[in-house]
Amino acid sequence: FPVTIIGLNGGANWFLGEGNNFIDGTDRNSWSIGKSMGYLGRLELGYHFNPVYSLRFMAGYNQYNQYTKNRTTGVENVRPFAGETLSADLMLNLTNLSKGYDPNRKFTLAAFAGLGLAYMNDNVNTSNIGGLLLRSGL
């Protein structure tokens, strides 16, 4: 230690928004797994100061699709929207904190907390919006 980390993440996301109450069926809209799917990508750079404490910076892009189909009229609507995020997290490796560092350990549990900025692009029916992110998790 210390160690520098570089990561690249990608994946899919599904938007569940207003008007898509497919669980109890009280609305007139249906939901589609394929048509509500979007994608995301993220680049992360980090620095492990020691086996317990780390700092991570991330830049990400998210693309979402909100799909609705009116059950009464059959009219379909897809509203795509996208946004970018920048964030910084302080990470605490809970396994190394409680059990000590073991270079042969395959899995560890870490907690993180951080701040970031989010920006939603000029999308259909919305204007450009920015905001502060508060992040935490395991």
DSSP file (Angstrom, degrees, kcal/mol; ACC not computed):
  #  RESIDUE AA STRUCTURE BP1 BP2  ACC     N-H-->O    O-->H-N    N-H-->O    O-->H-N    TCO  KAPPA ALPHA  PHI   PSI    X-CA   Y-CA   Z-CA
    1    1 A F              0   0    0      0, 0.0     2,-0.1     0, 0.0    48,-0.1   0.000 360.0 360.0 360.0 148.1    0.0    0.0    0.0
    2    2 A P        -     0   0    0      0, 0.0     2,-0.4     0, 0.0    47,-0.2   0.481 360.0-178.9 -78.4 161.5   -0.7    2.7   -1.2
    3    3 A V  E     -A   48   0A   0     45,-1.7    45,-3.4    -2,-0.1     2,-0.4  -0.996  21.3-143.7-136.9 136.7   -2.5    1.5   -4.4
    4    4 A T  E     -A   47   0A   0     -2,-0.4     2,-0.4    43,-0.2    43,-0.2  -0.831  20.2-159.5 -97.1 138.7   -4.1    3.4   -7.3
    5    5 A I  E     -A   46   0A   0     41,-2.4    41,-2.7    -2,-0.4     2,-0.4  -0.927  11.3-171.4-121.1 145.7   -7.2    1.9   -8.9
    6    6 A I  E     +A   45   0A   0     -2,-0.4     2,-0.3    39,-0.2    39,-0.2  -1.000  14.4 178.1-131.6 132.1   -8.9    2.5  -12.3
    7    7 A G  E     -A   44   0A   0     37,-3.0    37,-2.8    -2,-0.4     2,-0.4  -0.974  19.7-164.7-138.3 151.4  -12.3    1.1  -13.1
    8    8 A L  E     -A   43   0A   0     -2,-0.3     2,-0.3    35,-0.2    35,-0.2  -0.987  16.4-175.4-134.0 122.8  -14.7    1.1  -16.0
    9    9 A N  E     +A   42   0A   0     33,-3.0    33,-2.4    -2,-0.4     2,-0.3  -0.897   6.0 172.0-119.8 147.7  -18.3    0.0  -15.4
   10   10 A G  E     +A   41   0A   0     -2,-0.3     2,-0.3    31,-0.2    31,-0.2  -0.981  12.9 131.0-147.6 157.4  -21.2   -0.4  -17.8
   11   11 A G  E     -A   40   0A   0     29,-1.9    29,-2.0    -2,-0.3     2,-0.3  -0.982  44.8 -82.2-179.1-170.6  -24.7   -1.8  -17.6
   12   12 A A  E     -A   39   0A   0     -2,-0.3     2,-0.3    27,-0.2    27,-0.3  -0.843  30.2-165.7-116.4 153.2  -28.4   -1.5  -18.2
   13   13 A N  E     -A   38   0A   0     25,-1.6    25,-2.9    -2,-0.3     2,-0.4  -0.963  10.4-145.4-135.8 157.3  -31.1    0.2  -16.2
   14   14 A W  E     -A   37   0A   0     -2,-0.3     2,-0.6    23,-0.2    23,-0.2  -0.989  15.7-138.1-124.4 129.6  -34.9    0.1  -16.2
   15   15 A F        -     0   0    0     21,-1.7     2,-0.6    50,-0.5    52,-0.3  -0.763  17.4-176.9 -91.9 122.1  -37.0    3.2  -15.5
   16   16 A L        +     0   0    0     -2,-0.6     2,-0.2    50,-0.1     3,-0.1  -0.934  27.2 156.5-114.2 103.4  -40.0    2.8  -13.2
   17   17 A G    >   -     0   0    0     -2,-0.6     3,-1.6     1,-0.2    50,-0.0  -0.514  47.2 -52.9-120.2-175.0  -41.7    6.2  -13.2
   18   18 A E  T 3  S+     0   0    0      1,-0.3    -1,-0.2    -2,-0.2     0, 0.0  -0.298 121.6  31.2 -58.8 142.7  -45.0    7.8  -12.6
   19   19 A G  T 3  S+     0   0    0     -3,-0.1    -1,-0.3    10,-0.1    10,-0.1   0.469  96.4  94.2  86.0   1.8  -47.8    6.3  -14.6
   20   20 A N    <   +     0   0    0     -3,-1.6     2,-2.1    48,-0.1     3,-0.2  -0.276  38.7 149.0-119.1  46.4  -46.2    2.8  -14.6
   21   21 A N     >  +     0   0    0      1,-0.2     4,-0.9     2,-0.1     6,-0.6  -0.538   8.6 154.1 -81.8  78.6  -47.9    1.2  -11.7
   22   22 A F  T  4  +     0   0    0     -2,-2.1    -1,-0.2     1,-0.2     9,-0.1   0.537  56.5  72.2 -84.5  -6.6  -47.8   -2.3  -13.1
   23   23 A I  T  4 S+     0   0    0     -3,-0.2    -1,-0.2     1,-0.1    -2,-0.1   0.967 114.1  15.4 -76.2 -53.4  -47.9   -3.9   -9.6
   24   24 A D  T  4 S-     0   0    0     -3,-0.0    -2,-0.1     0, 0.0    -1,-0.1   0.552  92.7-133.3-102.3  -6.2  -51.5   -3.3   -8.6
   25   25 A G     <  +     0   0    0     -4,-0.9    -3,-0.1     1,-0.1    -4,-0.0   0.674  61.6 133.3  71.7  17.5  -52.9   -2.4  -12.0
   26   26 A T        +     0   0    0     -5,-0.2     2,-0.1     2,-0.0    -1,-0.1   0.637  58.3  66.6 -78.8 -12.3  -54.8    0.7  -10.8
   27   27 A D  S    S-     0   0    0     -6,-0.6    -7,-0.0     2,-0.2     0, 0.0  -0.419  85.0-121.5 -99.0 179.3  -53.6    2.9  -13.6
   28   28 A R  S    S+     0   0    0     -2,-0.1    43,-4.9     2,-0.1    44,-0.4   0.359  82.2  91.1-100.1   4.5  -54.2    2.7  -17.3
   29   29 A N  E     -B   70   0A   0     41,-0.3     2,-0.2   -10,-0.1    41,-0.2  -0.730  58.7-152.3-104.7 149.7  -50.6    2.3  -18.4
   30   30 A S  E     -B   69   0A   0     39,-1.5    39,-0.7    -2,-0.3     2,-0.3  -0.703  13.1-133.0-109.9 168.7  -48.5   -0.8  -18.9
   31   31 A W        -     0   0    0     -2,-0.2     2,-0.4    37,-0.1    37,-0.1  -0.932  10.4-157.0-125.0 145.8  -44.8   -1.3  -18.5
   32   32 A S     >  -     0   0    0     -2,-0.3     4,-1.4    35,-0.2    35,-0.2  -0.988  11.3-154.6-127.0 127.7  -42.3   -3.0  -20.8
   33   33 A I  T  4 S+     0   0    0     -2,-0.4     4,-0.2     2,-0.2    -1,-0.2   0.943  98.3  42.4 -63.6 -47.2  -38.9   -4.4  -19.8
   34   34 A G  T >4 S+     0   0    0      1,-0.2     3,-0.8     2,-0.2    -1,-0.2   0.902 117.7  43.4 -68.2 -42.4  -37.4   -4.0  -23.2
   35   35 A K  T 34 S+     0   0    0      1,-0.2    -1,-0.2   -21,-0.0    -2,-0.2   0.668 112.7  52.5 -81.2 -16.3  -38.8   -0.5  -24.1
   36   36 A S  T 3< S+     0   0    0     -4,-1.4   -21,-1.7    30,-0.1    29,-0.6   0.350  87.0 114.1 -95.2   4.7  -38.0    0.9  -20.6
   37   37 A M  E <   +A   14   0A   0     -3,-0.8   -23,-0.2    -4,-0.2     2,-0.2  -0.564  36.2 165.3 -83.5 139.4  -34.4   -0.2  -20.8
   38   38 A G  E     -A   13   0A   0    -25,-2.9   -25,-1.6    -2,-0.3     2,-0.3  -0.638  24.8-122.0-129.7-168.6  -31.5    2.3  -20.9
   39   39 A Y  E     -AC  12  63A   0     24,-0.9    24,-2.9   -27,-0.3     2,-0.3  -0.912  15.4-162.9-138.7 166.0  -27.8    2.1  -20.3
   40   40 A L  E     -AC  11  62A   0    -29,-2.0   -29,-1.9    -2,-0.3     2,-0.3  -0.985   2.4-169.9-147.8 155.3  -25.1    3.6  -18.2
   41   41 A G  E     -AC  10  61A   0     20,-2.3    20,-2.6    -2,-0.3     2,-0.3  -0.990   6.2-175.3-145.7 150.0  -21.4    3.9  -18.1
   42   42 A R  E     -AC   9  60A   0    -33,-2.4   -33,-3.0    -2,-0.3     2,-0.4  -0.991  14.4-156.6-152.1 137.2  -19.0    5.1  -15.5
   43   43 A L  E     -AC   8  59A   0     16,-2.8    16,-2.4    -2,-0.3     2,-0.4  -0.955  20.2-170.4-110.9 132.1  -15.2    5.7  -15.2
   44   44 A E  E     -AC   7  58A   0    -37,-2.8   -37,-3.0    -2,-0.4     2,-0.4  -0.975  12.7-173.0-129.1 141.8  -13.7    5.6  -11.7
   45   45 A L  E     +AC   6  57A   0     12,-2.6    12,-3.5    -2,-0.4     2,-0.3  -0.991  19.2 168.8-126.4 136.2  -10.3    6.5  -10.3
   46   46 A G  E     -AC   5  56A   0    -41,-2.7   -41,-2.4    -2,-0.4     2,-0.4  -0.916  26.7-146.1-145.9 170.9   -9.3    5.8   -6.8
   47   47 A Y  E     -AC   4  55A   0      8,-2.5     8,-1.9    -2,-0.3     2,-0.8  -0.953   9.5-150.7-144.2 118.8   -6.6    5.7   -4.3
   48   48 A H  E     -AC   3  54A   0    -45,-3.4   -45,-1.7    -2,-0.4     6,-0.2  -0.815   9.6-172.7 -88.2 109.7   -6.2    3.2   -1.4
   49   49 A F  S    S-     0   0    0      4,-1.5    -1,-0.2    -2,-0.8     5,-0.2   0.873  72.9 -23.5 -68.9 -36.8   -4.3    5.1    1.3
   50   50 A N  S    S-     0   0    0      3,-1.4    -1,-0.2    -3,-0.1   -47,-0.1  -0.876  88.6 -72.2-158.1-177.6   -4.0    1.9    3.3
   51   51 A P  S    S+     0   0    0      0, 0.0    45,-0.2     0, 0.0    46,-0.1   0.649 129.0  36.9 -63.9 -12.5   -6.0   -1.4    3.5
   52   52 A V  S    S+     0   0    0      1,-0.2    41,-2.9    44,-0.1     2,-0.4   0.834 109.3  54.5-106.6 -43.8   -8.9    0.3    5.3
   53   53 A Y  E     + D   0  92A   0     39,-0.2    -4,-1.5    37,-0.0    -3,-1.4  -0.795  56.7 164.6-107.0 136.3   -9.3    3.8    3.8
   54   54 A S  E     -CD  48  91A   0     37,-2.1    37,-2.9    -2,-0.4     2,-0.4  -0.955  24.9-146.2-141.5 158.9   -9.8    4.8    0.1
   55   55 A L  E     -CD  47  90A   0     -8,-1.9    -8,-2.5    -2,-0.3     2,-0.4  -0.997  18.9-170.1-126.7 134.4  -10.9    7.7   -1.9
   56   56 A R  E     -CD  46  89A   0     33,-2.7    33,-3.0    -2,-0.4     2,-0.4  -0.987   8.6-165.1-131.6 134.5  -12.8    7.2   -5.2
   57   57 A F  E     -CD  45  88A   0    -12,-3.5   -12,-2.6    -2,-0.4     2,-0.4  -0.944  13.7-171.0-114.8 139.0  -13.8    9.7   -8.0
   58   58 A M  E     -CD  44  87A   0     29,-2.7    29,-2.3    -2,-0.4     2,-0.4  -0.989  17.5-169.6-135.3 142.0  -16.4    8.8  -10.6
   59   59 A A  E     +CD  43  86A   0    -16,-2.4   -16,-2.8    -2,-0.4     2,-0.3  -1.000  26.3 175.9-123.3 127.6  -17.7   10.3  -13.8
   60   60 A G  E     -CD  42  85A   0     25,-2.7    25,-2.2    -2,-0.4     2,-0.4  -0.910  26.5-154.1-137.2 160.3  -20.8    8.7  -15.3
   61   61 A Y  E     -CD  41  84A   0    -20,-2.6   -20,-2.3    -2,-0.3     2,-0.4  -0.999  14.2-171.1-131.6 133.7  -23.4    8.9  -18.0
   62   62 A N  E     -CD  40  83A   0     21,-2.8    21,-2.3    -2,-0.4     2,-0.4  -0.987   6.0-168.4-127.0 136.0  -27.0    7.5  -17.7
   63   63 A Q  E     -CD  39  82A   0    -24,-2.9   -24,-0.9    -2,-0.4     2,-0.3  -0.995  13.9-174.2-123.0 127.7  -29.6    7.1  -20.5
   64   64 A Y  E     - D   0  81A   0     17,-3.6    17,-2.2    -2,-0.4     2,-0.4  -0.845  15.1-157.3-120.0 154.4  -33.2    6.3  -19.5
   65   65 A N  E     - D   0  80A   0    -29,-0.6     2,-0.8    -2,-0.3   -50,-0.5  -0.989   4.3-159.8-129.1 123.1  -36.4    5.5  -21.4
   66   66 A Q  E     - D   0  79A   0     13,-2.2    13,-2.5    -2,-0.4     2,-0.4  -0.901  18.8-171.5-101.2 109.2  -39.8    6.0  -19.8
   67   67 A Y  E     + D   0  78A   0     -2,-0.8     2,-0.3   -52,-0.3    11,-0.2  -0.844   8.9 172.7-103.5 133.4  -42.2    3.8  -21.8
   68   68 A T  E     - D   0  77A   0      9,-2.6     9,-2.7    -2,-0.4     2,-0.4  -0.992  13.2-171.1-135.2 147.7  -45.9    4.0  -21.3
   69   69 A K  E     -BD  30  76A   0    -39,-0.7   -39,-1.5    -2,-0.3     2,-0.4  -0.959  26.4-130.0-136.2 118.1  -48.8    2.3  -23.2
   70   70 A N  E  >  -B   29   0A   0      5,-2.4     4,-2.6    -2,-0.4   -41,-0.3  -0.538  11.5-151.5 -69.5 121.2  -52.3    3.4  -22.4
   71   71 A R  T  4 S+     0   0    0    -43,-4.9    -1,-0.2    -2,-0.4   -42,-0.1   0.762  92.8  47.3 -66.9 -25.3  -54.3    0.2  -21.8
   72   72 A T  T  4 S+     0   0    0    -44,-0.4    -1,-0.2     1,-0.1   -43,-0.1   0.927 126.8  21.8 -82.3 -48.0  -57.5    1.8  -23.0
   73   73 A T  T  4 S-     0   0    0      2,-0.1    -2,-0.2     0, 0.0     3,-0.1   0.677  92.0-130.8 -96.3 -19.3  -56.4    3.5  -26.2
   74   74 A G     <  +     0   0    0     -4,-2.6     2,-0.3     1,-0.3    -3,-0.1   0.520  52.0 152.8  79.6   6.0  -53.3    1.4  -27.0
   75   75 A V        -     0   0    0     -5,-0.1    -5,-2.4    -6,-0.1     2,-0.3  -0.555  30.8-153.1 -74.0 127.3  -51.2    4.6  -27.6
   76   76 A E  E     -D   69   0A   0     -2,-0.3     2,-0.3    -7,-0.2    -7,-0.2  -0.765  13.5-177.2-100.6 146.9  -47.5    4.0  -26.9
   77   77 A N  E     -D   68   0A   0     -9,-2.7    -9,-2.6    -2,-0.3     2,-0.5  -0.981   9.5-169.8-145.0 130.1  -45.1    6.7  -25.7
   78   78 A V  E     -D   67   0A   0     -2,-0.3   -11,-0.2   -11,-0.2   -42,-0.1  -0.985   4.0-169.4-120.4 121.0  -41.3    6.5  -25.1
   79   79 A R  E     -D   66   0A   0    -13,-2.5   -13,-2.2    -2,-0.5     2,-0.3  -0.900   9.8-162.7-109.3 102.1  -39.6    9.5  -23.4
   80   80 A P  E     +D   65   0A   0      0, 0.0    44,-0.7     0, 0.0     2,-0.3  -0.620  15.6 167.0 -81.9 143.6  -35.8    9.2  -23.5
   81   81 A F  E     -D   64   0A   0    -17,-2.2   -17,-3.6    -2,-0.3     2,-0.3  -0.983  11.3-167.2-151.5 158.1  -33.7   11.3  -21.2
   82   82 A A  E     -D   63   0A   0     -2,-0.3    39,-2.0   -19,-0.2     2,-0.3  -0.903   4.6-178.8-142.9 163.9  -30.1   11.3  -20.1
   83   83 A G  E     -DE  62 120A   0    -21,-2.3   -21,-2.8    -2,-0.3     2,-0.3  -0.990  17.9-133.0-161.9 162.6  -27.8   12.8  -17.5
   84   84 A E  E     -DE  61 119A   0     35,-2.3    35,-2.5    -2,-0.3     2,-0.4  -0.887  18.4-163.8-120.0 151.8  -24.2   13.0  -16.3
   85   85 A T  E     -DE  60 118A   0    -25,-2.2   -25,-2.7    -2,-0.3     2,-0.4  -0.986  10.8-169.9-136.0 147.0  -22.8   12.7  -12.8
   86   86 A L  E     +DE  59 117A   0     31,-2.4    31,-3.0    -2,-0.4     2,-0.3  -0.997  23.7 163.5-128.7 134.0  -19.5   13.5  -11.1
   87   87 A S  E     -DE  58 116A   0    -29,-2.3   -29,-2.7    -2,-0.4     2,-0.4  -0.982  28.1-152.4-150.2 160.4  -18.9   12.2   -7.5
   88   88 A A  E     -DE  57 115A   0     27,-2.8    27,-1.7    -2,-0.3     2,-0.4  -0.999  18.3-170.0-134.5 133.4  -16.3   11.6   -4.9
   89   89 A D  E     -DE  56 114A   0    -33,-3.0   -33,-2.7    -2,-0.4     2,-0.5  -0.955  20.0-143.3-126.7 142.0  -16.6    8.9   -2.2
   90   90 A L  E     -DE  55 113A   0     23,-3.0    23,-1.8    -2,-0.4     2,-0.4  -0.918  28.8-157.7 -96.4 127.9  -14.7    8.1    1.0
   91   91 A M  E     -DE  54 112A   0    -37,-2.9   -37,-2.1    -2,-0.5     2,-0.5  -0.875  12.8-164.3-115.2 143.1  -14.6    4.3    1.3
   92   92 A L  E     -DE  53 111A   0     19,-3.0    19,-2.7    -2,-0.4     2,-1.0  -0.980  16.3-142.5-126.3 116.0  -14.0    2.2    4.5
   93   93 A N  E  >  - E   0 110A   0    -41,-2.9     4,-1.8    -2,-0.5    17,-0.3  -0.687  17.1-172.9 -80.9 102.9  -13.1   -1.5    4.1
   94   94 A L  H  > S+     0   0    0     15,-1.5     4,-2.0    -2,-1.0     5,-0.2   0.824  79.6  55.0 -69.5 -32.6  -15.0   -3.0    7.0
   95   95 A T  H  > S+     0   0    0     14,-1.4     4,-3.2     2,-0.2     5,-0.5   0.947 111.1  43.2 -66.5 -48.2  -13.5   -6.5    6.6
   96   96 A N  H  > S+     0   0    0     13,-0.2     4,-1.2   -45,-0.2    -2,-0.2   0.837 112.2  55.5 -66.8 -31.4   -9.9   -5.2    6.8
   97   97 A L  H  < S+     0   0    0     -4,-1.8    -1,-0.2     2,-0.1    -2,-0.2   0.909 120.4  28.8 -65.4 -42.0  -10.8   -2.9    9.7
   98   98 A S  H  < S+     0   0    0     -4,-2.0    -2,-0.2    -5,-0.1    -3,-0.2   0.835 134.7  27.2 -90.3 -34.2  -12.2   -5.8   11.8
   99   99 A K  H  < S-     0   0    0     -4,-3.2    -3,-0.2    -5,-0.2    -2,-0.1   0.531 105.1-117.5-107.2  -8.8  -10.2   -8.8   10.5
  100  100 A G     <  -     0   0    0     -4,-1.2     2,-0.3    -5,-0.5    -1,-0.2  -0.036  46.7 -51.6  86.4 161.9   -6.9   -7.2    9.4
  101  101 A Y        +     0   0    0     -5,-0.1   -49,-0.0    -4,-0.1    -5,-0.0  -0.556  52.0 177.3 -76.9 131.2   -5.5   -7.2    5.9
  102  102 A D    >   -     0   0    0     -2,-0.3     3,-1.8     1,-0.1    -2,-0.0  -0.940  19.2-158.6-133.9 109.7   -5.2  -10.6    4.2
  103  103 A P  T 3  S+     0   0    0      0, 0.0    -1,-0.1     0, 0.0    -2,-0.0   0.683  93.7  56.3 -64.8 -15.5   -3.8  -10.4    0.6
  104  104 A N  T 3  S+     0   0    0      2,-0.0     2,-0.2     0, 0.0     0, 0.0   0.463  77.7 117.9 -92.5  -2.4   -5.4  -13.9   -0.1
  105  105 A R    <   -     0   0    0     -3,-1.8     3,-0.1     1,-0.1    -3,-0.0  -0.464  48.9-162.0 -68.2 133.8   -8.9  -12.8    0.8
  106  106 A K        +     0   0    0      1,-0.2     2,-0.4    -2,-0.2    -1,-0.1   0.815  69.4  27.8 -87.4 -33.5  -11.3  -13.1   -2.1
  107  107 A F        -     0   0    0      2,-0.0     2,-0.3   -12,-0.0    -1,-0.2  -0.970  60.4-179.9-133.5 145.2  -14.2  -10.8   -0.9
  108  108 A T        -     0   0    0     -2,-0.4     2,-0.5    -3,-0.1   -15,-0.0  -0.946  24.4-127.8-136.5 160.9  -14.4   -7.8    1.4
  109  109 A L        -     0   0    0     -2,-0.3   -15,-1.5     2,-0.0   -14,-1.4  -0.944  30.1-178.8-110.1 128.4  -17.3   -5.6    2.6
  110  110 A A  E     -E   93   0A   0     28,-0.6     2,-0.3    -2,-0.5   -17,-0.2  -0.958  16.5-150.3-128.9 146.3  -16.8   -1.9    2.3
  111  111 A A  E     -E   92   0A   0    -19,-2.7   -19,-3.0    -2,-0.4     2,-0.3  -0.858  17.9-171.0-108.1 148.6  -19.0    1.1    3.2
  112  112 A F  E     +EF  91 137A   0     25,-2.5    25,-1.9    -2,-0.3     2,-0.3  -0.986  12.8 179.4-140.3 153.5  -18.9    4.4    1.3
  113  113 A A  E     +EF  90 136A   0    -23,-1.8   -23,-3.0    -2,-0.3     2,-0.3  -0.981  22.0 139.0-147.7 141.9  -20.2    7.9    1.6
  114  114 A G  E     -EF  89 135A   0     21,-2.6    21,-2.7    -2,-0.3     2,-0.3  -0.972  38.8-111.7-167.9-179.3  -19.8   10.8   -0.7
  115  115 A L  E     +EF  88 134A   0    -27,-1.7   -27,-2.8    -2,-0.3     2,-0.3  -0.876  32.5 161.6-125.3 156.7  -21.0   13.9   -2.6
  116  116 A G  E     -EF  87 133A   0     17,-1.8    17,-3.0    -2,-0.3     2,-0.4  -0.969  31.9-114.3-162.0 177.4  -21.5   14.5   -6.2
  117  117 A L  E     -EF  86 132A   0    -31,-3.0   -31,-2.4    -2,-0.3     2,-0.4  -0.966  23.1-164.4-122.8 140.5  -23.2   16.7   -8.9
  118  118 A A  E     -EF  85 131A   0     13,-2.8    13,-2.3    -2,-0.4     2,-0.4  -0.953   2.9-170.1-124.6 146.3  -25.8   15.5  -11.4
  119  119 A Y  E     -EF  84 130A   0    -35,-2.5   -35,-2.3    -2,-0.4     2,-0.5  -0.980   9.6-154.2-138.0 122.8  -26.9   17.2  -14.5
  120  120 A M  E     -EF  83 129A   0      9,-3.6     9,-1.5    -2,-0.4   -37,-0.3  -0.857  24.9-127.5 -96.6 128.9  -30.0   16.2  -16.6
  121  121 A N        -     0   0    0    -39,-2.0     2,-0.9    -2,-0.5   -39,-0.1  -0.114  40.5 -75.2 -68.3 168.3  -29.7   17.2  -20.3
  122  122 A D  S    S+     0   0    0      6,-0.1     2,-0.2   -41,-0.1    -1,-0.2  -0.561  71.3 172.1 -66.8 105.0  -32.3   19.1  -22.2
  123  123 A N    >   -     0   0    0     -2,-0.9     3,-1.8     3,-0.2   -42,-0.1  -0.633  40.9 -68.7-116.5 170.2  -34.9   16.4  -22.6
  124  124 A V  T 3  S-     0   0    0    -44,-0.7    -1,-0.1     1,-0.3     3,-0.1  -0.392 118.7  -0.3 -59.7 130.3  -38.5   16.1  -23.9
  125  125 A N  T 3  S+     0   0    0      1,-0.2     2,-0.3    -2,-0.1    -1,-0.3   0.571 123.1  79.3  64.8  12.7  -40.9   17.9  -21.5
  126  126 A T    <   -     0   0    0     -3,-1.8     2,-0.2    -5,-0.0    -3,-0.2  -0.956  67.7-136.8-140.1 162.0  -38.1   18.9  -19.2
  127  127 A S        -     0   0    0     -2,-0.3     2,-0.1    -5,-0.1    -4,-0.1  -0.610  48.5 -67.8-108.1 175.5  -35.5   21.6  -19.0
  128  128 A N        -     0   0    0     -2,-0.2     2,-0.4    -6,-0.1    -7,-0.2  -0.439  58.5-174.2 -63.0 133.3  -31.8   21.3  -18.0
  129  129 A I  E     -F  120   0A   0     -9,-1.5    -9,-3.6    -2,-0.1     2,-0.3  -0.995  10.8-170.2-134.3 137.2  -31.6   20.5  -14.3
  130  130 A G  E     +F  119   0A   0     -2,-0.4     2,-0.3   -11,-0.2   -11,-0.2  -0.867  13.7 165.8-120.5 160.3  -28.6   20.2  -12.0
  131  131 A G  E     -F  118   0A   0    -13,-2.3   -13,-2.8    -2,-0.3     2,-0.4  -0.992  36.0 -99.9-165.5 167.6  -28.4   18.9   -8.5
  132  132 A L  E     -F  117   0A   0     -2,-0.3     2,-0.4   -15,-0.2   -15,-0.3  -0.810  32.4-147.8 -96.5 134.2  -26.3   17.7   -5.6
  133  133 A L  E     -F  116   0A   0    -17,-3.0   -17,-1.8    -2,-0.4     2,-0.5  -0.850   7.3-163.8-101.4 137.3  -26.0   14.0   -4.9
  134  134 A L  E     -F  115   0A   0     -2,-0.4     2,-0.4   -19,-0.2   -19,-0.2  -0.991  20.0-170.6-114.3 121.7  -25.6   12.5   -1.5
  135  135 A R  E     +F  114   0A   0    -21,-2.7   -21,-2.6    -2,-0.5     2,-0.3  -0.889  17.2 150.7-119.2 143.5  -24.3    8.9   -1.8
  136  136 A S  E     +F  113   0A   0     -2,-0.4     2,-0.3   -23,-0.2   -23,-0.2  -0.962  15.0 119.0-160.0 156.3  -23.9    6.1    0.7
  137  137 A G  E      F  112   0A   0    -25,-1.9   -25,-2.5    -2,-0.3    -2,-0.0  -0.983 360.0 360.0 170.4-176.8  -24.0    2.4    0.6
  138  138 A L              0   0    0     -2,-0.3   -28,-0.6   -27,-0.2    -1,-0.1   0.286 360.0 360.0-118.4 360.0  -22.2   -1.0    1.1
